[in-house]
């Protein structure tokens, strides 16, 4: 399985040139991993803009999105429903559990909470 780790929220700013190169690999992608700093609410608008661009790209229409809500170890972190709202995913994510999407046009999209620094939470997303 080929996974293109698109940690766009972490790579905004100085690394925007790399983001344009990623389009060259879209046809080989089995899944998107999108990392969001859930403690930095000032960046949610930019993160939503980047995520919307990926979700609206026709070449990624059938690709599952695994969104990591990072920094859950910080008390001011956005709750899952709050992040879902700010990223415009309120009715978009398939939530947890097994969801049968056979025959539908719904893209598998789930949010998983994690703490990269404490090495916890992202394993469930990779299993998904």
DAJO-V601073 format. One line per field, one symbol per residue. psi: psi as a letter, one per 20 degrees, with the letter a starting at -180 (. if undefined). Layout:
psi->???
This chain:
psi->pppoonmhhijqdikhghhhhhhiihijpiqpooppniimhhigghggggghgghiohijhjpqpoponrkiiphjqprghgggghikjgjhqjarrppojpjrjpppoqppqroghjlqhihhghh.
